[in-house]
Amino acid sequence: MYFTDRGIEELEKRRGEEEVSLAWLAEQLRTFVDLNPDFEVPVERLATWLARLDDEDDDI
């Protein structure tokens, strides 16, 4: 298990029953990066990966 899995598991445990829009998620990611600019690149990579999940032409 990766160290980050603990945070993901906590997120799922605490908020796993909630439904949110992608617009809400995007706003939370922007806020997080504003507060934590050192995480801009990883958040950008995650957002791009999520945005392109269904793209058949992209190699992941």
mmCIF file as Biopython writes it, N, C-alpha, C and O atoms, coordinates in Angstrom:
data_model
#
loop_
_atom_site.group_PDB
_atom_site.id
_atom_site.type_symbol
_atom_site.label_atom_id
_atom_site.label_alt_id
_atom_site.label_comp_id
_atom_site.label_asym_id
_atom_site.label_entity_id
_atom_site.label_seq_id
_atom_site.pdbx_PDB_ins_code
_atom_site.Cartn_x
_atom_site.Cartn_y
_atom_site.Cartn_z
_atom_site.occupancy
_atom_site.B_iso_or_equiv
_atom_site.auth_seq_id
_atom_site.auth_asym_id
_atom_site.pdbx_PDB_model_num
ATOM 1   N N  . MET A ? 1  ? 0.841   -1.176 0.000   1.0 0.0 1  A 1 
ATOM 2   C CA . MET A ? 1  ? 0.000   0.000  0.000   1.0 0.0 1  A 1 
ATOM 3   C C  . MET A ? 1  ? 0.884   1.236  0.000   1.0 0.0 1  A 1 
ATOM 4   O O  . MET A ? 1  ? 1.845   1.335  0.763   1.0 0.0 1  A 1 
ATOM 5   N N  . TYR A ? 2  ? 0.543   2.166  -0.862  1.0 0.0 2  A 1 
ATOM 6   C CA . TYR A ? 2  ? 1.256   3.429  -0.899  1.0 0.0 2  A 1 
ATOM 7   C C  . TYR A ? 2  ? 0.834   4.295  0.280   1.0 0.0 2  A 1 
ATOM 8   O O  . TYR A ? 2  ? -0.279  4.156  0.786   1.0 0.0 2  A 1 
ATOM 9   N N  . PHE A ? 3  ? 1.711   5.181  0.716   1.0 0.0 3  A 1 
ATOM 10  C CA . PHE A ? 3  ? 1.410   6.100  1.811   1.0 0.0 3  A 1 
ATOM 11  C C  . PHE A ? 3  ? 0.149   6.896  1.503   1.0 0.0 3  A 1 
ATOM 12  O O  . PHE A ? 3  ? -0.657  7.150  2.398   1.0 0.0 3  A 1 
ATOM 13  N N  . THR A ? 4  ? -0.033  7.298  0.231   1.0 0.0 4  A 1 
ATOM 14  C CA . THR A ? 4  ? -1.181  8.123  -0.136  1.0 0.0 4  A 1 
ATOM 15  C C  . THR A ? 4  ? -2.487  7.359  -0.022  1.0 0.0 4  A 1 
ATOM 16  O O  . THR A ? 4  ? -3.550  7.975  0.062   1.0 0.0 4  A 1 
ATOM 17  N N  . ASP A ? 5  ? -2.438  6.051  -0.018  1.0 0.0 5  A 1 
ATOM 18  C CA . ASP A ? 5  ? -3.676  5.277  0.104   1.0 0.0 5  A 1 
ATOM 19  C C  . ASP A ? 5  ? -4.400  5.574  1.415   1.0 0.0 5  A 1 
ATOM 20  O O  . ASP A ? 5  ? -5.625  5.473  1.479   1.0 0.0 5  A 1 
ATOM 21  N N  . ARG A ? 6  ? -3.669  5.933  2.444   1.0 0.0 6  A 1 
ATOM 22  C CA . ARG A ? 6  ? -4.313  6.242  3.724   1.0 0.0 6  A 1 
ATOM 23  C C  . ARG A ? 6  ? -5.240  7.438  3.596   1.0 0.0 6  A 1 
ATOM 24  O O  . ARG A ? 6  ? -6.351  7.434  4.125   1.0 0.0 6  A 1 
ATOM 25  N N  . GLY A ? 7  ? -4.778  8.457  2.893   1.0 0.0 7  A 1 
ATOM 26  C CA . GLY A ? 7  ? -5.621  9.631  2.684   1.0 0.0 7  A 1 
ATOM 27  C C  . GLY A ? 7  ? -6.825  9.308  1.815   1.0 0.0 7  A 1 
ATOM 28  O O  . GLY A ? 7  ? -7.927  9.797  2.062   1.0 0.0 7  A 1 
ATOM 29  N N  . ILE A ? 8  ? -6.612  8.487  0.801   1.0 0.0 8  A 1 
ATOM 30  C CA . ILE A ? 8  ? -7.718  8.083  -0.072  1.0 0.0 8  A 1 
ATOM 31  C C  . ILE A ? 8  ? -8.723  7.253  0.714   1.0 0.0 8  A 1 
ATOM 32  O O  . ILE A ? 8  ? -9.932  7.428  0.557   1.0 0.0 8  A 1 
ATOM 33  N N  . GLU A ? 9  ? -8.235  6.357  1.553   1.0 0.0 9  A 1 
ATOM 34  C CA . GLU A ? 9  ? -9.135  5.552  2.374   1.0 0.0 9  A 1 
ATOM 35  C C  . GLU A ? 9  ? -9.918  6.421  3.356   1.0 0.0 9  A 1 
ATOM 36  O O  . GLU A ? 9  ? -11.103 6.179  3.586   1.0 0.0 9  A 1 
ATOM 37  N N  . GLU A ? 10 ? -9.272  7.421  3.933   1.0 0.0 10 A 1 
ATOM 38  C CA . GLU A ? 10 ? -9.983  8.324  4.839   1.0 0.0 10 A 1 
ATOM 39  C C  . GLU A ? 10 ? -11.064 9.100  4.090   1.0 0.0 10 A 1 
ATOM 40  O O  . GLU A ? 10 ? -12.180 9.261  4.582   1.0 0.0 10 A 1 
ATOM 41  N N  . LEU A ? 11 ? -10.720 9.576  2.899   1.0 0.0 11 A 1 
ATOM 42  C CA . LEU A ? 11 ? -11.698 10.282 2.077   1.0 0.0 11 A 1 
ATOM 43  C C  . LEU A ? 11 ? -12.906 9.396  1.792   1.0 0.0 11 A 1 
ATOM 44  O O  . LEU A ? 11 ? -14.050 9.824  1.939   1.0 0.0 11 A 1 
ATOM 45  N N  . GLU A ? 12 ? -12.642 8.170  1.389   1.0 0.0 12 A 1 
ATOM 46  C CA . GLU A ? 12 ? -13.732 7.243  1.079   1.0 0.0 12 A 1 
ATOM 47  C C  . GLU A ? 12 ? -14.573 6.936  2.315   1.0 0.0 12 A 1 
ATOM 48  O O  . GLU A ? 12 ? -15.801 6.879  2.236   1.0 0.0 12 A 1 
ATOM 49  N N  . LYS A ? 13 ? -13.914 6.739  3.454   1.0 0.0 13 A 1 
ATOM 50  C CA . LYS A ? 13 ? -14.627 6.420  4.688   1.0 0.0 13 A 1 
ATOM 51  C C  . LYS A ? 13 ? -15.505 7.589  5.144   1.0 0.0 13 A 1 
ATOM 52  O O  . LYS A ? 13 ? -16.665 7.396  5.507   1.0 0.0 13 A 1 
ATOM 53  N N  . ARG A ? 14 ? -14.947 8.792  5.122   1.0 0.0 14 A 1 
ATOM 54  C CA . ARG A ? 14 ? -15.665 9.960  5.629   1.0 0.0 14 A 1 
ATOM 55  C C  . ARG A ? 14 ? -16.705 10.506 4.660   1.0 0.0 14 A 1 
ATOM 56  O O  . ARG A ? 14 ? -17.759 10.978 5.087   1.0 0.0 14 A 1 
ATOM 57  N N  . ARG A ? 15 ? -16.417 10.446 3.342   1.0 0.0 15 A 1 
ATOM 58  C CA . ARG A ? 15 ? -17.276 11.128 2.380   1.0 0.0 15 A 1 
ATOM 59  C C  . ARG A ? 15 ? -17.727 10.236 1.240   1.0 0.0 15 A 1 
ATOM 60  O O  . ARG A ? 15 ? -18.256 10.714 0.237   1.0 0.0 15 A 1 
ATOM 61  N N  . GLY A ? 16 ? -17.513 8.928  1.397   1.0 0.0 16 A 1 
ATOM 62  C CA . GLY A ? 16 ? -17.786 7.986  0.327   1.0 0.0 16 A 1 
ATOM 63  C C  . GLY A ? 16 ? -19.233 7.891  -0.121  1.0 0.0 16 A 1 
ATOM 64  O O  . GLY A ? 16 ? -19.503 7.458  -1.240  1.0 0.0 16 A 1 
ATOM 65  N N  . GLU A ? 17 ? -20.151 8.282  0.718   1.0 0.0 17 A 1 
ATOM 66  C CA . GLU A ? 17 ? -21.573 8.219  0.366   1.0 0.0 17 A 1 
ATOM 67  C C  . GLU A ? 17 ? -22.064 9.487  -0.328  1.0 0.0 17 A 1 
ATOM 68  O O  . GLU A ? 17 ? -23.176 9.515  -0.855  1.0 0.0 17 A 1 
ATOM 69  N N  . GLU A ? 18 ? -21.241 10.538 -0.331  1.0 0.0 18 A 1 
ATOM 70  C CA . GLU A ? 18 ? -21.641 11.807 -0.929  1.0 0.0 18 A 1 
ATOM 71  C C  . GLU A ? 18 ? -21.537 11.768 -2.449  1.0 0.0 18 A 1 
ATOM 72  O O  . GLU A ? 18 ? -20.732 11.026 -3.010  1.0 0.0 18 A 1 
ATOM 73  N N  . GLU A ? 19 ? -22.345 12.562 -3.092  1.0 0.0 19 A 1 
ATOM 74  C CA . GLU A ? 19 ? -22.233 12.772 -4.526  1.0 0.0 19 A 1 
ATOM 75  C C  . GLU A ? 19 ? -21.872 14.232 -4.751  1.0 0.0 19 A 1 
ATOM 76  O O  . GLU A ? 19 ? -22.489 15.134 -4.183  1.0 0.0 19 A 1 
ATOM 77  N N  . VAL A ? 20 ? -20.860 14.453 -5.589  1.0 0.0 20 A 1 
ATOM 78  C CA . VAL A ? 20 ? -20.418 15.819 -5.886  1.0 0.0 20 A 1 
ATOM 79  C C  . VAL A ? 20 ? -20.285 15.970 -7.396  1.0 0.0 20 A 1 
ATOM 80  O O  . VAL A ? 20 ? -20.105 14.995 -8.126  1.0 0.0 20 A 1 
ATOM 81  N N  . SER A ? 21 ? -20.377 17.202 -7.837  1.0 0.0 21 A 1 
ATOM 82  C CA . SER A ? 21 ? -20.199 17.471 -9.265  1.0 0.0 21 A 1 
ATOM 83  C C  . SER A ? 21 ? -18.713 17.617 -9.577  1.0 0.0 21 A 1 
ATOM 84  O O  . SER A ? 21 ? -17.900 17.870 -8.688  1.0 0.0 21 A 1 
ATOM 85  N N  . LEU A ? 22 ? -18.377 17.456 -10.836 1.0 0.0 22 A 1 
ATOM 86  C CA . LEU A ? 22 ? -16.990 17.689 -11.238 1.0 0.0 22 A 1 
ATOM 87  C C  . LEU A ? 22 ? -16.626 19.159 -11.096 1.0 0.0 22 A 1 
ATOM 88  O O  . LEU A ? 22 ? -15.466 19.489 -10.850 1.0 0.0 22 A 1 
ATOM 89  N N  . ALA A ? 23 ? -17.602 20.042 -11.247 1.0 0.0 23 A 1 
ATOM 90  C CA . ALA A ? 23 ? -17.346 21.471 -11.034 1.0 0.0 23 A 1 
ATOM 91  C C  . ALA A ? 23 ? -16.946 21.726 -9.579  1.0 0.0 23 A 1 
ATOM 92  O O  . ALA A ? 23 ? -16.043 22.520 -9.319  1.0 0.0 23 A 1 
ATOM 93  N N  . TRP A ? 24 ? -17.601 21.069 -8.642  1.0 0.0 24 A 1 
ATOM 94  C CA . TRP A ? 24 ? -17.260 21.211 -7.230  1.0 0.0 24 A 1 
ATOM 95  C C  . TRP A ? 24 ? -15.841 20.689 -6.987  1.0 0.0 24 A 1 
ATOM 96  O O  . TRP A ? 24 ? -15.046 21.336 -6.305  1.0 0.0 24 A 1 
ATOM 97  N N  . LEU A ? 25 ? -15.528 19.520 -7.545  1.0 0.0 25 A 1 
ATOM 98  C CA . LEU A ? 25 ? -14.197 18.945 -7.386  1.0 0.0 25 A 1 
ATOM 99  C C  . LEU A ? 25 ? -13.133 19.872 -7.965  1.0 0.0 25 A 1 
ATOM 100 O O  . LEU A ? 25 ? -12.093 20.087 -7.342  1.0 0.0 25 A 1 
ATOM 101 N N  . ALA A ? 26 ? -13.385 20.418 -9.148  1.0 0.0 26 A 1 
ATOM 102 C CA . ALA A ? 26 ? -12.432 21.334 -9.771  1.0 0.0 26 A 1 
ATOM 103 C C  . ALA A ? 26 ? -12.189 22.547 -8.876  1.0 0.0 26 A 1 
ATOM 104 O O  . ALA A ? 26 ? -11.050 22.992 -8.729  1.0 0.0 26 A 1 
ATOM 105 N N  . GLU A ? 27 ? -13.240 23.077 -8.286  1.0 0.0 27 A 1 
ATOM 106 C CA . GLU A ? 27 ? -13.088 24.243 -7.397  1.0 0.0 27 A 1 
ATOM 107 C C  . GLU A ? 27 ? -12.276 23.879 -6.159  1.0 0.0 27 A 1 
ATOM 108 O O  . GLU A ? 27 ? -11.458 24.680 -5.706  1.0 0.0 27 A 1 
ATOM 109 N N  . GLN A ? 28 ? -12.485 22.689 -5.605  1.0 0.0 28 A 1 
ATOM 110 C CA . GLN A ? 28 ? -11.715 22.253 -4.435  1.0 0.0 28 A 1 
ATOM 111 C C  . GLN A ? 28 ? -10.249 22.077 -4.800  1.0 0.0 28 A 1 
ATOM 112 O O  . GLN A ? 28 ? -9.371  22.414 -4.005  1.0 0.0 28 A 1 
ATOM 113 N N  . LEU A ? 29 ? -9.971  21.556 -5.986  1.0 0.0 29 A 1 
ATOM 114 C CA . LEU A ? 29 ? -8.580  21.407 -6.423  1.0 0.0 29 A 1 
ATOM 115 C C  . LEU A ? 29 ? -7.917  22.769 -6.605  1.0 0.0 29 A 1 
ATOM 116 O O  . LEU A ? 29 ? -6.753  22.945 -6.245  1.0 0.0 29 A 1 
ATOM 117 N N  . ARG A ? 30 ? -8.653  23.739 -7.163  1.0 0.0 30 A 1 
ATOM 118 C CA . ARG A ? 30 ? -8.106  25.096 -7.303  1.0 0.0 30 A 1 
ATOM 119 C C  . ARG A ? 30 ? -7.788  25.698 -5.936  1.0 0.0 30 A 1 
ATOM 120 O O  . ARG A ? 30 ? -6.723  26.284 -5.742  1.0 0.0 30 A 1 
ATOM 121 N N  . THR A ? 31 ? -8.703  25.554 -5.004  1.0 0.0 31 A 1 
ATOM 122 C CA . THR A ? 31 ? -8.502  26.082 -3.659  1.0 0.0 31 A 1 
ATOM 123 C C  . THR A ? 31 ? -7.292  25.426 -2.999  1.0 0.0 31 A 1 
ATOM 124 O O  . THR A ? 31 ? -6.477  26.098 -2.367  1.0 0.0 31 A 1 
ATOM 125 N N  . PHE A ? 32 ? -7.185  24.112 -3.154  1.0 0.0 32 A 1 
ATOM 126 C CA . PHE A ? 32 ? -6.049  23.391 -2.576  1.0 0.0 32 A 1 
ATOM 127 C C  . PHE A ? 32 ? -4.728  23.909 -3.139  1.0 0.0 32 A 1 
ATOM 128 O O  . PHE A ? 32 ? -3.780  24.136 -2.387  1.0 0.0 32 A 1 
ATOM 129 N N  . VAL A ? 33 ? -4.662  24.095 -4.453  1.0 0.0 33 A 1 
ATOM 130 C CA . VAL A ? 33 ? -3.425  24.585 -5.078  1.0 0.0 33 A 1 
ATOM 131 C C  . VAL A ? 33 ? -3.137  26.017 -4.650  1.0 0.0 33 A 1 
ATOM 132 O O  . VAL A ? 33 ? -1.978  26.381 -4.451  1.0 0.0 33 A 1 
ATOM 133 N N  . ASP A ? 34 ? -4.180  26.837 -4.505  1.0 0.0 34 A 1 
ATOM 134 C CA . ASP A ? 34 ? -3.965  28.204 -4.018  1.0 0.0 34 A 1 
ATOM 135 C C  . ASP A ? 34 ? -3.331  28.196 -2.625  1.0 0.0 34 A 1 
ATOM 136 O O  . ASP A ? 34 ? -2.463  29.016 -2.327  1.0 0.0 34 A 1 
ATOM 137 N N  . LEU A ? 35 ? -3.771  27.268 -1.780  1.0 0.0 35 A 1 
ATOM 138 C CA . LEU A ? 35 ? -3.258  27.179 -0.417  1.0 0.0 35 A 1 
ATOM 139 C C  . LEU A ? 35 ? -1.932  26.421 -0.343  1.0 0.0 35 A 1 
ATOM 140 O O  . LEU A ? 35 ? -1.157  26.611 0.594   1.0 0.0 35 A 1 
ATOM 141 N N  . ASN A ? 36 ? -1.675  25.560 -1.333  1.0 0.0 36 A 1 
ATOM 142 C CA . ASN A ? 36 ? -0.487  24.707 -1.344  1.0 0.0 36 A 1 
ATOM 143 C C  . ASN A ? 36 ? 0.162   24.727 -2.725  1.0 0.0 36 A 1 
ATOM 144 O O  . ASN A ? 36 ? 0.101   23.729 -3.443  1.0 0.0 36 A 1 
ATOM 145 N N  . PRO A ? 37 ? 0.781   25.840 -3.113  1.0 0.0 37 A 1 
ATOM 146 C CA . PRO A ? 37 ? 1.311   25.966 -4.471  1.0 0.0 37 A 1 
ATOM 147 C C  . PRO A ? 37 ? 2.352   24.917 -4.848  1.0 0.0 37 A 1 
ATOM 148 O O  . PRO A ? 37 ? 2.554   24.654 -6.033  1.0 0.0 37 A 1 
ATOM 149 N N  . ASP A ? 38 ? 3.012   24.318 -3.871  1.0 0.0 38 A 1 
ATOM 150 C CA . ASP A ? 38 ? 3.991   23.277 -4.184  1.0 0.0 38 A 1 
ATOM 151 C C  . ASP A ? 38 ? 3.350   22.038 -4.814  1.0 0.0 38 A 1 
ATOM 152 O O  . ASP A ? 38 ? 4.044   21.222 -5.422  1.0 0.0 38 A 1 
ATOM 153 N N  . PHE A ? 39 ? 2.046   21.898 -4.673  1.0 0.0 39 A 1 
ATOM 154 C CA . PHE A ? 39 ? 1.337   20.736 -5.211  1.0 0.0 39 A 1 
ATOM 155 C C  . PHE A ? 39 ? 0.695   21.015 -6.564  1.0 0.0 39 A 1 
ATOM 156 O O  . PHE A ? 39 ? -0.094  20.205 -7.052  1.0 0.0 39 A 1 
ATOM 157 N N  . GLU A ? 40 ? 1.020   22.142 -7.170  1.0 0.0 40 A 1 
ATOM 158 C CA . GLU A ? 40 ? 0.407   22.508 -8.452  1.0 0.0 40 A 1 
ATOM 159 C C  . GLU A ? 40 ? 0.625   21.440 -9.524  1.0 0.0 40 A 1 
ATOM 160 O O  . GLU A ? 40 ? -0.323  21.059 -10.212 1.0 0.0 40 A 1 
ATOM 161 N N  . VAL A ? 41 ? 1.835   20.962 -9.674  1.0 0.0 41 A 1 
ATOM 162 C CA . VAL A ? 41 ? 2.135   19.986 -10.733 1.0 0.0 41 A 1 
ATOM 163 C C  . VAL A ? 41 ? 1.401   18.663 -10.498 1.0 0.0 41 A 1 
ATOM 164 O O  . VAL A ? 41 ? 0.757   18.173 -11.426 1.0 0.0 41 A 1 
ATOM 165 N N  . PRO A ? 42 ? 1.464   18.057 -9.299  1.0 0.0 42 A 1 
ATOM 166 C CA . PRO A ? 42 ? 0.733   16.797 -9.119  1.0 0.0 42 A 1 
ATOM 167 C C  . PRO A ? 42 ? -0.773  16.945 -9.294  1.0 0.0 42 A 1 
ATOM 168 O O  . PRO A ? 42 ? -1.420  16.057 -9.850  1.0 0.0 42 A 1 
ATOM 169 N N  . VAL A ? 43 ? -1.338  18.053 -8.830  1.0 0.0 43 A 1 
ATOM 170 C CA . VAL A ? 43 ? -2.774  18.263 -8.981  1.0 0.0 43 A 1 
ATOM 171 C C  . VAL A ? 43 ? -3.120  18.433 -10.460 1.0 0.0 43 A 1 
ATOM 172 O O  . VAL A ? 43 ? -4.131  17.911 -10.930 1.0 0.0 43 A 1 
ATOM 173 N N  . GLU A ? 44 ? -2.284  19.157 -11.182 1.0 0.0 44 A 1 
ATOM 174 C CA . GLU A ? 44 ? -2.494  19.320 -12.626 1.0 0.0 44 A 1 
ATOM 175 C C  . GLU A ? 44 ? -2.447  17.971 -13.331 1.0 0.0 44 A 1 
ATOM 176 O O  . GLU A ? 44 ? -3.275  17.695 -14.199 1.0 0.0 44 A 1 
ATOM 177 N N  . ARG A ? 45 ? -1.490  17.136 -12.967 1.0 0.0 45 A 1 
ATOM 178 C CA . ARG A ? 45 ? -1.384  15.803 -13.575 1.0 0.0 45 A 1 
ATOM 179 C C  . ARG A ? 45 ? -2.605  14.948 -13.258 1.0 0.0 45 A 1 
ATOM 180 O O  . ARG A ? 45 ? -3.123  14.256 -14.134 1.0 0.0 45 A 1 
ATOM 181 N N  . LEU A ? 46 ? -3.063  14.991 -12.018 1.0 0.0 46 A 1 
ATOM 182 C CA . LEU A ? 46 ? -4.263  14.241 -11.643 1.0 0.0 46 A 1 
ATOM 183 C C  . LEU A ? 46 ? -5.470  14.725 -12.424 1.0 0.0 46 A 1 
ATOM 184 O O  . LEU A ? 46 ? -6.225  13.915 -12.963 1.0 0.0 46 A 1 
ATOM 185 N N  . ALA A ? 47 ? -5.661  16.033 -12.491 1.0 0.0 47 A 1 
ATOM 186 C CA . ALA A ? 47 ? -6.808  16.593 -13.212 1.0 0.0 47 A 1 
ATOM 187 C C  . ALA A ? 47 ? -6.764  16.216 -14.689 1.0 0.0 47 A 1 
ATOM 188 O O  . ALA A ? 47 ? -7.789  15.865 -15.273 1.0 0.0 47 A 1 
ATOM 189 N N  . THR A ? 48 ? -5.585  16.288 -15.288 1.0 0.0 48 A 1 
ATOM 190 C CA . THR A ? 48 ? -5.449  15.931 -16.700 1.0 0.0 48 A 1 
ATOM 191 C C  . THR A ? 48 ? -5.723  14.447 -16.899 1.0 0.0 48 A 1 
ATOM 192 O O  . THR A ? 48 ? -6.398  14.068 -17.856 1.0 0.0 48 A 1 
ATOM 193 N N  . TRP A ? 49 ? -5.220  13.618 -16.025 1.0 0.0 49 A 1 
ATOM 194 C CA . TRP A ? 49 ? -5.452  12.176 -16.115 1.0 0.0 49 A 1 
ATOM 195 C C  . TRP A ? 49 ? -6.948  11.869 -16.005 1.0 0.0 49 A 1 
ATOM 196 O O  . TRP A ? 49 ? -7.482  11.087 -16.791 1.0 0.0 49 A 1 
ATOM 197 N N  . LEU A ? 50 ? -7.616  12.483 -15.036 1.0 0.0 50 A 1 
ATOM 198 C CA . LEU A ? 50 ? -9.057  12.271 -14.878 1.0 0.0 50 A 1 
ATOM 199 C C  . LEU A ? 50 ? -9.828  12.755 -16.095 1.0 0.0 50 A 1 
ATOM 200 O O  . LEU A ? 50 ? -10.773 12.101 -16.536 1.0 0.0 50 A 1 
ATOM 201 N N  . ALA A ? 51 ? -9.431  13.889 -16.636 1.0 0.0 51 A 1 
ATOM 202 C CA . ALA A ? 51 ? -10.123 14.451 -17.799 1.0 0.0 51 A 1 
ATOM 203 C C  . ALA A ? 51 ? -9.996  13.559 -19.023 1.0 0.0 51 A 1 
ATOM 204 O O  . ALA A ? 51 ? -10.892 13.535 -19.866 1.0 0.0 51 A 1 
ATOM 205 N N  . ARG A ? 52 ? -8.897  12.827 -19.132 1.0 0.0 52 A 1 
ATOM 206 C CA . ARG A ? 52 ? -8.615  12.042 -20.335 1.0 0.0 52 A 1 
ATOM 207 C C  . ARG A ? 52 ? -8.851  10.541 -20.181 1.0 0.0 52 A 1 
ATOM 208 O O  . ARG A ? 52 ? -8.457  9.770  -21.056 1.0 0.0 52 A 1 
ATOM 209 N N  . LEU A ? 53 ? -9.475  10.116 -19.108 1.0 0.0 53 A 1 
ATOM 210 C CA . LEU A ? 53 ? -9.667  8.684  -18.869 1.0 0.0 53 A 1 
ATOM 211 C C  . LEU A ? 53 ? -10.319 7.957  -20.043 1.0 0.0 53 A 1 
ATOM 212 O O  . LEU A ? 53 ? -9.968  6.813  -20.333 1.0 0.0 53 A 1 
ATOM 213 N N  . ASP A ? 54 ? -11.243 8.594  -20.706 1.0 0.0 54 A 1 
ATOM 214 C CA . ASP A ? 54 ? -11.972 7.943  -21.798 1.0 0.0 54 A 1 
ATOM 215 C C  . ASP A ? 54 ? -11.329 8.130  -23.158 1.0 0.0 54 A 1 
ATOM 216 O O  . ASP A ? 54 ? -11.821 7.584  -24.146 1.0 0.0 54 A 1 
ATOM 217 N N  . ASP A ? 55 ? -10.251 8.882  -23.239 1.0 0.0 55 A 1 
ATOM 218 C CA . ASP A ? 55 ? -9.578  9.105  -24.523 1.0 0.0 55 A 1 
ATOM 219 C C  . ASP A ? 55 ? -8.842  7.838  -24.945 1.0 0.0 55 A 1 
ATOM 220 O O  . ASP A ? 55 ? -7.924  7.387  -24.261 1.0 0.0 55 A 1 
ATOM 221 N N  . GLU A ? 56 ? -9.247  7.276  -26.061 1.0 0.0 56 A 1 
ATOM 222 C CA . GLU A ? 56 ? -8.607  6.057  -26.546 1.0 0.0 56 A 1 
ATOM 223 C C  . GLU A ? 56 ? -7.268  6.328  -27.182 1.0 0.0 56 A 1 
ATOM 224 O O  . GLU A ? 56 ? -6.418  5.439  -27.226 1.0 0.0 56 A 1 
ATOM 225 N N  . ASP A ? 57 ? -7.054  7.552  -27.685 1.0 0.0 57 A 1 
ATOM 226 C CA . ASP A ? 57 ? -5.835  7.877  -28.391 1.0 0.0 57 A 1 
ATOM 227 C C  . ASP A ? 57 ? -4.654  8.158  -27.485 1.0 0.0 57 A 1 
ATOM 228 O O  . ASP A ? 57 ? -3.506  8.084  -27.923 1.0 0.0 57 A 1 
ATOM 229 N N  . ASP A ? 58 ? -4.918  8.479  -26.223 1.0 0.0 58 A 1 
ATOM 230 C CA . ASP A ? 58 ? -3.842  8.802  -25.292 1.0 0.0 58 A 1 
ATOM 231 C C  . ASP A ? 58 ? -3.271  7.540  -24.668 1.0 0.0 58 A 1 
ATOM 232 O O  . ASP A ? 58 ? -4.011  6.646  -24.258 1.0 0.0 58 A 1 
ATOM 233 N N  . ASP A ? 59 ? -1.966  7.477  -24.601 1.0 0.0 59 A 1 
ATOM 234 C CA . ASP A ? 59 ? -1.312  6.386  -23.888 1.0 0.0 59 A 1 
ATOM 235 C C  . ASP A ? 59 ? -1.160  6.807  -22.439 1.0 0.0 59 A 1 
ATOM 236 O O  . ASP A ? 59 ? -0.590  7.860  -22.153 1.0 0.0 59 A 1 
ATOM 237 N N  . ILE A ? 60 ? -1.657  6.008  -21.536 1.0 0.0 60 A 1 
ATOM 238 C CA . ILE A ? 60 ? -1.592  6.333  -20.120 1.0 0.0 60 A 1 
ATOM 239 C C  . ILE A ? 60 ? -0.428  5.618  -19.491 1.0 0.0 60 A 1 
ATOM 240 O O  . ILE A ? 60 ? -0.193  5.756  -18.291 1.0 0.0 60 A 1 
#
